[in-house]
Structures are given as structure tokens and as C-alpha cells.
């Protein structure tokens, strides 16, 4: 193999690149990312970075900019892929052809179409999003957080610590019940309440009110009105696989609800963040890889020829949504 292209310049892509080099790949290594930044750590964005405890330069994951001897193509979004010729087409018109391609494009924040284009509505998944949101954490202002997952909860806690009036709106009876169980979810809810965050559970949003390009309030079923100066939407993520439509890869459920995709023998590998494994030619059900550790360890495991079952014939096989970072 002379050229290896990695689509996705976040932790998963960086880990795959490191694994390739550590396993002896000496050819041309091209890393393509839609953001203008080199790989950085995302978890601190929702709290430490928002509060100014760390700076942008503290987030970057590389200690040696030349460790990979890679060609970085940043600020360039992938538009499509021809798997048969192993050619990546970028939105700026450039094309990159490779002998092998690793897809590690991760996920994007899920949005509410009703709120599109309103200037005081934010999601949080990238450094740019965090940089836009941070100045909005103003003491005395009112923040409505839609969703009580990890992102929503951390943003709510950060905003409350800045002296904002924070209301967190969740559709579930108890936050984090799926991840932590009902009892611990209740403990988390109590901690938020003790720190000044109002949690509205089992909520149904009926309408949004806006004026002059901003959301001004949210109407809930039952008549409750939540006034807002800032709205943060933290309702999960959906996989960045729309650009793979028509690529020649088998994609199922690709719009964001999950499903699978198969690289077959195209030389295209779907990596952690967007990967499940098959062993000895056997399909396995997609499994979500949401941890930081999985994005570091799985590329090396694959390079050693081991799938999740430990088979020497294990290989990445399926695309599925990555709700984590």
C-alpha cells in the first residue's frame, strides 16, 4: 500500500493514523478533516473550556506536530466517495485517491429544524461551537437547555456556576436513568437542583416563541412557559455518513437512526466512531463505541488483525451512530 487516506481528523482518525505508523506503514498518509484544527480533546468543551479554565491550545492531542509525517488536509469536508476506485471527493473540488481508506467521520450534533437560523440557539460538539457559546454565559441571563444528557447536564452546570438562571428540559422522567439507573439518575437530578438548575422532567415541548431572530421562550404541554435568552440543544448525535450515499458501500439506516454499512473488499474501512466488527466472516450486531478509550485502542487492535471476538480474521464491518464524542 502506497497511500492511506483517513477521513476524519478527530481522536479516532488520529488513533488510526498512529496505529498505522506503529505497525510499520511508511507510505503516504493523508488525514482529511472538515474542521480547520488538528485533533483535539472534545470532552472538556462542555465545561472547562466554557468556563475559561483551559484554552483552545490546551485541547490539542498531539505533542509532536510531525510525529506522523502526515499530509493534513484540514477545513475540507468530504462530499462523496467512490469505493470502487477508492477516491474521495471534497466539497472544495479536490479529489484524493488512495490504496486504502479509513472512514472515521464520527457524528454531528442532532438539531431541531424548528430552531434553524435563530442566533441564540446553540449545540455543542466542536471547538467552534464552544467558542460561540462561551460568551453567552452571562450572569443573570436565562438559559434553557433542551435535553438532560451528558452535554446538556454539563453545560447547565457550567452556566449555573456563572450565575445564569438555568432550566433543563427533559422528556424522560429521570435523567441518566438509561446510563446510571433510576436511583443514581435521581441523585444526579438532586445535585443539579442543589446547584441552582431547575429540571423539568417528562416534558413535552409544544411551541417555541421567537422575535428578531432569537428564541424568546418555550411553551410546554400543560401551559408552562420557559423564558430564555440562550437555548442549548443537547439531544444526542447522528452519524456523519450522509456523504457516503452512492459510494458503493452498503449503508442501512444511514440517516441517523443507526444501521450498518459494509466495506466488503473495497479497501475501505469504517473505523471506531463508525465501526462494528465481524469475525471469521460472521456478521455481528452494531455496537456503539462511546468511550474515549475505544477510539484509542480499537485501531491498534484492528491493525493486529483482531476483531472483537479475538479472531485473527476480525475486521471492521458496520456503520452505526456514535452518540459520544
C-alpha atoms as a printed R data frame, in Angstrom:
    type eleno elety resid chain resno       x       y      z
1   ATOM     1    CA   UNK     A     1   0.000   0.000  0.000
2   ATOM     2    CA   UNK     A     2   1.421   3.354 -1.060
3   ATOM     3    CA   UNK     A     3  -1.259   5.790  0.122
4   ATOM     4    CA   UNK     A     4  -3.580   5.560  3.115
5   ATOM     5    CA   UNK     A     5  -6.290   8.222  3.487
6   ATOM     6    CA   UNK     A     6  -8.103   8.781  6.776
7   ATOM     7    CA   UNK     A     7 -11.374  10.700  6.582
8   ATOM     8    CA   UNK     A     8 -11.911  12.298  9.970
9   ATOM     9    CA   UNK     A     9  -9.300  14.303 11.882
10  ATOM    10    CA   UNK     A    10 -10.553  13.754 15.415
11  ATOM    11    CA   UNK     A    11  -9.382  11.282 18.068
12  ATOM    12    CA   UNK     A    12 -10.486   8.185 16.142
13  ATOM    13    CA   UNK     A    13  -8.684   9.292 12.983
14  ATOM    14    CA   UNK     A    14  -5.570  10.275 14.917
15  ATOM    15    CA   UNK     A    15  -5.543   6.927 16.712
16  ATOM    16    CA   UNK     A    16  -5.896   5.037 13.443
17  ATOM    17    CA   UNK     A    17  -3.030   7.054 11.940
18  ATOM    18    CA   UNK     A    18  -0.809   6.322 14.930
19  ATOM    19    CA   UNK     A    19  -1.690   2.641 14.733
20  ATOM    20    CA   UNK     A    20  -0.764   2.523 11.047
21  ATOM    21    CA   UNK     A    21   2.632   4.098 11.673
22  ATOM    22    CA   UNK     A    22   3.338   1.974 14.751
23  ATOM    23    CA   UNK     A    23   2.611  -1.159 12.732
24  ATOM    24    CA   UNK     A    24   5.141  -0.228 10.090
25  ATOM    25    CA   UNK     A    25   3.233   1.689  7.427
26  ATOM    26    CA   UNK     A    26   5.765   4.031  5.795
27  ATOM    27    CA   UNK     A    27   3.776   5.243  2.801
28  ATOM    28    CA   UNK     A    28   1.884   8.456  2.166
29  ATOM    29    CA   UNK     A    29  -0.567   9.181  4.980
30  ATOM    30    CA   UNK     A    30  -3.338  11.713  4.245
31  ATOM    31    CA   UNK     A    31  -5.614  12.901  7.051
32  ATOM    32    CA   UNK     A    32  -8.724  14.825  5.977
33  ATOM    33    CA   UNK     A    33 -10.809  16.863  8.404
34  ATOM    34    CA   UNK     A    34 -13.729  19.244  7.965
35  ATOM    35    CA   UNK     A    35 -12.576  21.478 10.829
36  ATOM    36    CA   UNK     A    36  -9.575  23.800 10.461
37  ATOM    37    CA   UNK     A    37  -7.940  22.346 13.593
38  ATOM    38    CA   UNK     A    38  -5.682  19.394 14.201
39  ATOM    39    CA   UNK     A    39  -7.209  16.703 16.513
40  ATOM    40    CA   UNK     A    40  -8.309  17.965 19.912
41  ATOM    41    CA   UNK     A    41  -9.964  16.650 23.060
42  ATOM    42    CA   UNK     A    42 -13.747  17.206 22.984
43  ATOM    43    CA   UNK     A    43 -14.993  16.279 26.500
44  ATOM    44    CA   UNK     A    44 -13.618  19.462 28.167
45  ATOM    45    CA   UNK     A    45 -15.557  21.658 25.726
46  ATOM    46    CA   UNK     A    46 -18.804  21.422 27.673
47  ATOM    47    CA   UNK     A    47 -17.426  22.634 30.993
48  ATOM    48    CA   UNK     A    48 -13.762  23.537 31.486
49  ATOM    49    CA   UNK     A    49 -13.441  25.328 28.155
50  ATOM    50    CA   UNK     A    50 -16.760  27.138 28.518
51  ATOM    51    CA   UNK     A    51 -15.695  28.415 31.931
52  ATOM    52    CA   UNK     A    52 -12.280  29.541 30.722
53  ATOM    53    CA   UNK     A    53 -10.397  27.039 32.889
54  ATOM    54    CA   UNK     A    54  -8.489  25.870 29.811
55  ATOM    55    CA   UNK     A    55  -7.626  27.470 26.486
56  ATOM    56    CA   UNK     A    56  -8.027  26.114 22.980
57  ATOM    57    CA   UNK     A    57  -4.348  25.237 22.764
58  ATOM    58    CA   UNK     A    58  -4.704  23.045 25.869
59  ATOM    59    CA   UNK     A    59  -7.128  20.780 23.986
60  ATOM    60    CA   UNK     A    60  -4.869  19.615 21.189
61  ATOM    61    CA   UNK     A    61  -3.871  15.951 21.336
62  ATOM    62    CA   UNK     A    62  -0.517  15.975 19.575
63  ATOM    63    CA   UNK     A    63   2.711  16.732 21.373
64  ATOM    64    CA   UNK     A    64   4.825  16.464 18.244
65  ATOM    65    CA   UNK     A    65   3.286  18.036 15.149
66  ATOM    66    CA   UNK     A    66   5.474  15.884 12.882
67  ATOM    67    CA   UNK     A    67   5.105  12.555 14.690
68  ATOM    68    CA   UNK     A    68   3.024  11.033 11.893
69  ATOM    69    CA   UNK     A    69   4.767  12.531  8.872
70  ATOM    70    CA   UNK     A    70   1.256  13.008  7.538
71  ATOM    71    CA   UNK     A    71  -0.272  15.263  4.917
72  ATOM    72    CA   UNK     A    72  -3.040  17.189  6.690
73  ATOM    73    CA   UNK     A    73  -5.993  18.376  4.608
74  ATOM    74    CA   UNK     A    74  -7.990  20.488  7.066
75  ATOM    75    CA   UNK     A    75 -11.073  22.637  6.662
76  ATOM    76    CA   UNK     A    76 -12.059  20.326  3.825
77  ATOM    77    CA   UNK     A    77 -15.348  18.452  4.081
78  ATOM    78    CA   UNK     A    78 -15.740  15.144  2.274
79  ATOM    79    CA   UNK     A    79 -18.561  15.340 -0.267
80  ATOM    80    CA   UNK     A    80 -18.641  11.800 -1.636
81  ATOM    81    CA   UNK     A    81 -16.720   8.575 -2.047
82  ATOM    82    CA   UNK     A    82 -16.259   6.184 -4.937
83  ATOM    83    CA   UNK     A    83 -15.342   2.995 -3.105
84  ATOM    84    CA   UNK     A    84 -14.520   1.036 -6.250
85  ATOM    85    CA   UNK     A    85 -11.756   3.456 -7.272
86  ATOM    86    CA   UNK     A    86 -11.004   4.466 -3.677
87  ATOM    87    CA   UNK     A    87 -11.429   8.127 -4.496
88  ATOM    88    CA   UNK     A    88 -12.579  10.779 -2.036
89  ATOM    89    CA   UNK     A    89 -14.222  13.888 -3.452
90  ATOM    90    CA   UNK     A    90 -14.025  17.025 -1.320
91  ATOM    91    CA   UNK     A    91 -16.562  19.855 -1.315
92  ATOM    92    CA   UNK     A    92 -13.907  22.316 -2.487
93  ATOM    93    CA   UNK     A    93 -13.468  20.325 -5.701
94  ATOM    94    CA   UNK     A    94 -10.302  18.441 -4.817
95  ATOM    95    CA   UNK     A    95 -10.039  14.673 -5.114
96  ATOM    96    CA   UNK     A    96  -7.822  12.272 -3.218
97  ATOM    97    CA   UNK     A    97  -7.178   8.749 -4.424
98  ATOM    98    CA   UNK     A    98  -5.690   6.139 -2.119
99  ATOM    99    CA   UNK     A    99  -4.892   2.452 -1.908
100 ATOM   100    CA   UNK     A   100  -6.715   2.238  1.415
101 ATOM   101    CA   UNK     A   101  -9.288   4.465  3.085
102 ATOM   102    CA   UNK     A   102 -10.308   4.653  6.731
103 ATOM   103    CA   UNK     A   103 -13.619   6.363  7.498
104 ATOM   104    CA   UNK     A   104 -13.678   7.941 10.963
105 ATOM   105    CA   UNK     A   105 -16.050  10.841 10.431
106 ATOM   106    CA   UNK     A   106 -17.808  10.356 13.753
107 ATOM   107    CA   UNK     A   107 -21.077  12.129 14.422
108 ATOM   108    CA   UNK     A   108 -22.666  15.552 14.451
109 ATOM   109    CA   UNK     A   109 -24.958  17.144 16.987
110 ATOM   110    CA   UNK     A   110 -28.631  16.432 16.369
111 ATOM   111    CA   UNK     A   111 -30.586  19.647 15.778
112 ATOM   112    CA   UNK     A   112 -34.176  20.825 15.957
113 ATOM   113    CA   UNK     A   113 -35.218  22.016 12.469
114 ATOM   114    CA   UNK     A   114 -37.753  24.401 14.015
115 ATOM   115    CA   UNK     A   115 -34.887  26.415 15.512
116 ATOM   116    CA   UNK     A   116 -32.709  26.588 12.396
117 ATOM   117    CA   UNK     A   117 -31.221  30.009 11.760
118 ATOM   118    CA   UNK     A   118 -32.033  31.510 15.173
119 ATOM   119    CA   UNK     A   119 -28.965  33.252 16.535
120 ATOM   120    CA   UNK     A   120 -29.276  32.407 20.233
121 ATOM   121    CA   UNK     A   121 -29.672  28.649 19.709
122 ATOM   122    CA   UNK     A   122 -26.562  26.518 20.183
123 ATOM   123    CA   UNK     A   123 -25.410  22.930 20.012
124 ATOM   124    CA   UNK     A   124 -22.076  21.776 21.394
125 ATOM   125    CA   UNK     A   125 -19.866  19.312 19.612
126 ATOM   126    CA   UNK     A   126 -16.917  21.217 18.153
127 ATOM   127    CA   UNK     A   127 -14.438  23.820 19.304
128 ATOM   128    CA   UNK     A   128 -16.128  26.407 17.098
129 ATOM   129    CA   UNK     A   129 -19.485  25.725 18.761
130 ATOM   130    CA   UNK     A   130 -17.925  26.100 22.213
131 ATOM   131    CA   UNK     A   131 -16.204  29.335 21.221
132 ATOM   132    CA   UNK     A   132 -19.559  30.729 20.080
133 ATOM   133    CA   UNK     A   133 -21.379  29.648 23.239
134 ATOM   134    CA   UNK     A   134 -18.828  30.725 25.851
135 ATOM   135    CA   UNK     A   135 -19.537  34.499 25.601
136 ATOM   136    CA   UNK     A   136 -23.241  33.795 26.191
137 ATOM   137    CA   UNK     A   137 -22.625  32.574 29.752
138 ATOM   138    CA   UNK     A   138 -23.534  35.887 31.321
139 ATOM   139    CA   UNK     A   139 -24.602  36.189 34.999
140 ATOM   140    CA   UNK     A   140 -28.304  36.923 35.314
141 ATOM   141    CA   UNK     A   141 -29.202  35.707 31.826
142 ATOM   142    CA   UNK     A   142 -31.675  32.867 31.323
143 ATOM   143    CA   UNK     A   143 -30.601  29.631 29.668
144 ATOM   144    CA   UNK     A   144 -32.907  26.829 28.557
145 ATOM   145    CA   UNK     A   145 -31.183  23.501 27.966
146 ATOM   146    CA   UNK     A   146 -33.167  21.001 25.890
147 ATOM   147    CA   UNK     A   147 -32.026  17.512 26.806
148 ATOM   148    CA   UNK     A   148 -30.524  16.234 30.044
149 ATOM   149    CA   UNK     A   149 -27.794  14.010 28.639
150 ATOM   150    CA   UNK     A   150 -24.097  14.450 29.365
151 ATOM   151    CA   UNK     A   151 -23.704  17.516 27.145
152 ATOM   152    CA   UNK     A   152 -26.852  19.233 28.396
153 ATOM   153    CA   UNK     A   153 -26.068  18.470 32.028
154 ATOM   154    CA   UNK     A   154 -22.503  19.762 31.834
155 ATOM   155    CA   UNK     A   155 -23.493  22.937 30.012
156 ATOM   156    CA   UNK     A   156 -26.274  23.524 32.540
157 ATOM   157    CA   UNK     A   157 -23.850  23.086 35.436
158 ATOM   158    CA   UNK     A   158 -21.322  25.442 33.841
159 ATOM   159    CA   UNK     A   159 -23.966  28.099 33.170
160 ATOM   160    CA   UNK     A   160 -25.370  27.875 36.704
161 ATOM   161    CA   UNK     A   161 -21.882  28.296 38.160
162 ATOM   162    CA   UNK     A   162 -21.626  31.526 36.176
163 ATOM   163    CA   UNK     A   163 -24.779  32.848 37.811
164 ATOM   164    CA   UNK     A   164 -27.212  32.163 34.986
165 ATOM   165    CA   UNK     A   165 -30.824  31.171 35.581
166 ATOM   166    CA   UNK     A   166 -30.856  27.676 34.062
167 ATOM   167    CA   UNK     A   167 -33.818  25.454 33.192
168 ATOM   168    CA   UNK     A   168 -33.091  21.974 31.850
169 ATOM   169    CA   UNK     A   169 -35.975  20.414 29.910
170 ATOM   170    CA   UNK     A   170 -36.004  16.636 29.513
171 ATOM   171    CA   UNK     A   171 -38.505  14.213 28.011
172 ATOM   172    CA   UNK     A   172 -37.579  11.399 30.424
173 ATOM   173    CA   UNK     A   173 -38.902  11.020 33.981
174 ATOM   174    CA   UNK     A   174 -35.374  10.696 35.420
175 ATOM   175    CA   UNK     A   175 -32.174  11.950 33.752
176 ATOM   176    CA   UNK     A   176 -29.429   9.410 33.043
177 ATOM   177    CA   UNK     A   177 -31.705   6.511 34.025
178 ATOM   178    CA   UNK     A   178 -30.599   4.518 30.979
179 ATOM   179    CA   UNK     A   179 -26.912   5.025 31.752
180 ATOM   180    CA   UNK     A   180 -26.896   5.065 35.556
181 ATOM   181    CA   UNK     A   181 -30.188   3.565 36.669
182 ATOM   182    CA   UNK     A   182 -33.143   5.338 38.195
183 ATOM   183    CA   UNK     A   183 -31.627   5.707 41.662
184 ATOM   184    CA   UNK     A   184 -28.357   7.281 40.535
185 ATOM   185    CA   UNK     A   185 -30.213   9.344 37.938
186 ATOM   186    CA   UNK     A   186 -32.237  10.786 40.789
187 ATOM   187    CA   UNK     A   187 -29.033  11.608 42.643
188 ATOM   188    CA   UNK     A   188 -27.727  13.495 39.610
189 ATOM   189    CA   UNK     A   189 -31.015  15.387 39.350
190 ATOM   190    CA   UNK     A   190 -30.713  16.323 43.021
191 ATOM   191    CA   UNK     A   191 -27.170  17.608 42.537
192 ATOM   192    CA   UNK     A   192 -28.327  19.874 39.726
193 ATOM   193    CA   UNK     A   193 -31.183  21.193 41.842
194 ATOM   194    CA   UNK     A   194 -28.801  21.846 44.738
195 ATOM   195    CA   UNK     A   195 -26.629  23.910 42.402
196 ATOM   196    CA   UNK     A   196 -29.463  26.049 41.076
197 ATOM   197    CA   UNK     A   197 -30.540  24.210 37.929
198 ATOM   198    CA   UNK     A   198 -34.268  23.677 37.531
199 ATOM   199    CA   UNK     A   199 -35.011  20.316 35.911
200 ATOM   200    CA   UNK     A   200 -38.365  19.827 34.196
201 ATOM   201    CA   UNK     A   201 -38.817  16.078 33.602
202 ATOM   202    CA   UNK     A   202 -41.288  14.215 31.365
203 ATOM   203    CA   UNK     A   203 -41.658  17.445 29.425
204 ATOM   204    CA   UNK     A   204 -43.333  17.885 26.061
205 ATOM   205    CA   UNK     A   205 -42.436  20.995 24.091
206 ATOM   206    CA   UNK     A   206 -45.453  22.394 22.286
207 ATOM   207    CA   UNK     A   207 -44.058  25.563 20.775
208 ATOM   208    CA   UNK     A   208 -41.146  27.971 20.541
209 ATOM   209    CA   UNK     A   209 -41.559  31.736 20.636
210 ATOM   210    CA   UNK     A   210 -39.141  33.965 18.768
211 ATOM   211    CA   UNK     A   211 -38.590  37.555 17.761
212 ATOM   212    CA   UNK     A   212 -35.897  39.422 15.840
213 ATOM   213    CA   UNK     A   213 -34.058  36.195 15.037
214 ATOM   214    CA   UNK     A   214 -33.901  34.890 18.619
215 ATOM   215    CA   UNK     A   215 -35.834  32.374 20.665
216 ATOM   216    CA   UNK     A   216 -37.567  34.211 23.495
217 ATOM   217    CA   UNK     A   217 -39.340  31.311 25.181
218 ATOM   218    CA   UNK     A   218 -40.575  27.732 25.113
219 ATOM   219    CA   UNK     A   219 -44.153  26.617 25.725
220 ATOM   220    CA   UNK     A   220 -44.591  23.198 27.352
221 ATOM   221    CA   UNK     A   221 -47.618  20.942 27.451
222 ATOM   222    CA   UNK     A   222 -49.710  21.937 30.411
223 ATOM   223    CA   UNK     A   223 -49.126  25.624 29.790
224 ATOM   224    CA   UNK     A   224 -45.710  26.180 31.410
225 ATOM   225    CA   UNK     A   225 -43.711  28.938 29.689
226 ATOM   226    CA   UNK     A   226 -39.912  28.974 29.979
227 ATOM   227    CA   UNK     A   227 -38.344  32.331 29.091
228 ATOM   228    CA   UNK     A   228 -34.893  32.134 27.519
229 ATOM   229    CA   UNK     A   229 -32.063  34.412 26.457
230 ATOM   230    CA   UNK     A   230 -29.955  31.426 25.337
231 ATOM   231    CA   UNK     A   231 -31.072  27.963 24.208
232 ATOM   232    CA   UNK     A   232 -28.746  24.954 24.128
233 ATOM   233    CA   UNK     A   233 -29.919  21.824 22.303
234 ATOM   234    CA   UNK     A   234 -28.337  18.645 23.669
235 ATOM   235    CA   UNK     A   235 -30.462  15.841 22.255
236 ATOM   236    CA   UNK     A   236 -27.768  13.457 21.093
237 ATOM   237    CA   UNK     A   237 -25.889  12.923 17.874
238 ATOM   238    CA   UNK     A   238 -26.262  11.312 14.471
239 ATOM   239    CA   UNK     A   239 -23.595   9.689 12.303
240 ATOM   240    CA   UNK     A   240 -21.780  11.646  9.608
241 ATOM   241    CA   UNK     A   241 -22.463   9.135  6.854
242 ATOM   242    CA   UNK     A   242 -24.738  11.071  4.509
243 ATOM   243    CA   UNK     A   243 -21.759  11.773  2.249
244 ATOM   244    CA   UNK     A   244 -21.355   8.005  1.736
245 ATOM   245    CA   UNK     A   245 -24.665   7.633 -0.113
246 ATOM   246    CA   UNK     A   246 -23.955   6.302 -3.600
247 ATOM   247    CA   UNK     A   247 -20.396   5.372 -2.610
248 ATOM   248    CA   UNK     A   248 -20.749   1.680 -3.342
249 ATOM   249    CA   UNK     A   249 -20.750   0.840  0.357
250 ATOM   250    CA   UNK     A   250 -23.810  -0.844  1.783
251 ATOM   251    CA   UNK     A   251 -25.406   1.628  4.186
252 ATOM   252    CA   UNK     A   252 -28.500   0.878  6.192
253 ATOM   253    CA   UNK     A   253 -30.361   3.251  8.473
254 ATOM   254    CA   UNK     A   254 -27.861   5.868  7.406
255 ATOM   255    CA   UNK     A   255 -29.929   8.933  8.101
256 ATOM   256    CA   UNK     A   256 -29.050   8.928 11.756
257 ATOM   257    CA   UNK     A   257 -31.125   6.193 13.266
258 ATOM   258    CA   UNK     A   258 -28.374   3.584 13.178
259 ATOM   259    CA   UNK     A   259 -27.949   0.613 10.935
260 ATOM   260    CA   UNK     A   260 -24.953  -0.870  9.249
261 ATOM   261    CA   UNK     A   261 -22.559  -0.459  6.383
262 ATOM   262    CA   UNK     A   262 -20.060  -2.787  4.813
263 ATOM   263    CA   UNK     A   263 -16.727  -2.096  3.205
264 ATOM   264    CA   UNK     A   264 -16.616  -5.592  1.674
265 ATOM   265    CA   UNK     A   265 -13.296  -5.913 -0.170
266 ATOM   266    CA   UNK     A   266 -13.017  -2.333 -1.329
267 ATOM   267    CA   UNK     A   267 -10.065  -1.378  0.843
268 ATOM   268    CA   UNK     A   268 -12.381   0.979  2.704
269 ATOM   269    CA   UNK     A   269 -12.513   0.505  6.467
270 ATOM   270    CA   UNK     A   270 -15.145   2.018  8.737
271 ATOM   271    CA   UNK     A   271 -13.400   2.954 11.934
272 ATOM   272    CA   UNK     A   272 -14.280   3.429 15.653
273 ATOM   273    CA   UNK     A   273 -16.795   6.077 15.953
274 ATOM   274    CA   UNK     A   274 -18.324   4.377 12.922
275 ATOM   275    CA   UNK     A   275 -17.499   0.704 13.273
276 ATOM   276    CA   UNK     A   276 -18.605  -2.716 14.381
277 ATOM   277    CA   UNK     A   277 -16.716  -5.927 13.861
278 ATOM   278    CA   UNK     A   278 -17.151  -9.254 12.125
279 ATOM   279    CA   UNK     A   279 -15.064 -12.282 12.948
280 ATOM   280    CA   UNK     A   280 -14.384 -15.236 10.677
281 ATOM   281    CA   UNK     A   281 -16.751 -13.767  8.117
282 ATOM   282    CA   UNK     A   282 -19.645 -13.625 10.613
283 ATOM   283    CA   UNK     A   283 -21.862 -10.543 10.903
284 ATOM   284    CA   UNK     A   284 -22.188  -9.089 14.378
285 ATOM   285    CA   UNK     A   285 -24.742  -6.587 15.559
286 ATOM   286    CA   UNK     A   286 -23.587  -2.951 15.579
287 ATOM   287    CA   UNK     A   287 -22.360  -1.911 18.970
288 ATOM   288    CA   UNK     A   288 -21.990   1.712 19.984
289 ATOM   289    CA   UNK     A   289 -18.458   2.757 20.893
290 ATOM   290    CA   UNK     A   290 -18.892   5.876 23.000
291 ATOM   291    CA   UNK     A   291 -15.768   5.938 25.128
292 ATOM   292    CA   UNK     A   292 -12.568   7.898 24.657
293 ATOM   293    CA   UNK     A   293 -10.614   4.684 25.213
294 ATOM   294    CA   UNK     A   294 -12.337   2.833 22.365
295 ATOM   295    CA   UNK     A   295 -11.167   5.420 19.865
296 ATOM   296    CA   UNK     A   296  -7.594   4.929 21.008
297 ATOM   297    CA   UNK     A   297  -7.425   1.134 21.364
298 ATOM   298    CA   UNK     A   298  -9.578  -0.227 18.537
299 ATOM   299    CA   UNK     A   299  -7.387   0.944 15.624
300 ATOM   300    CA   UNK     A   300  -4.367  -0.856 17.058
301 ATOM   301    CA   UNK     A   301  -6.460  -3.978 17.677
302 ATOM   302    CA   UNK     A   302  -7.572  -3.995 14.066
303 ATOM   303    CA   UNK     A   303  -4.047  -3.490 12.778
304 ATOM   304    CA   UNK     A   304  -3.049  -6.593 14.727
305 ATOM   305    CA   UNK     A   305  -5.764  -8.476 12.854
306 ATOM   306    CA   UNK     A   306  -8.009  -8.971 15.863
307 ATOM   307    CA   UNK     A   307 -11.704  -8.174 15.945
308 ATOM   308    CA   UNK     A   308 -13.943  -8.028 18.984
309 ATOM   309    CA   UNK     A   309 -14.068 -11.810 19.252
310 ATOM   310    CA   UNK     A   310 -10.267 -12.066 19.196
311 ATOM   311    CA   UNK     A   311 -10.298 -13.737 15.791
312 ATOM   312    CA   UNK     A   312  -7.240 -13.149 13.628
313 ATOM   313    CA   UNK     A   313  -9.694 -12.561 10.797
314 ATOM   314    CA   UNK     A   314 -11.646  -9.810 12.574
315 ATOM   315    CA   UNK     A   315 -12.219  -6.644 10.545
316 ATOM   316    CA   UNK     A   316 -14.341  -3.501 10.694
317 ATOM   317    CA   UNK     A   317 -17.695  -4.213  9.169
318 ATOM   318    CA   UNK     A   318 -20.628  -1.974 10.041
319 ATOM   319    CA   UNK     A   319 -21.548   1.672 10.285
320 ATOM   320    CA   UNK     A   320 -23.616   2.887 13.213
321 ATOM   321    CA   UNK     A   321 -24.239   6.131 15.067
322 ATOM   322    CA   UNK     A   322 -21.768   7.462 17.591
323 ATOM   323    CA   UNK     A   323 -23.559   9.387 20.304
324 ATOM   324    CA   UNK     A   324 -20.401  10.076 22.257
325 ATOM   325    CA   UNK     A   325 -17.598  12.456 21.397
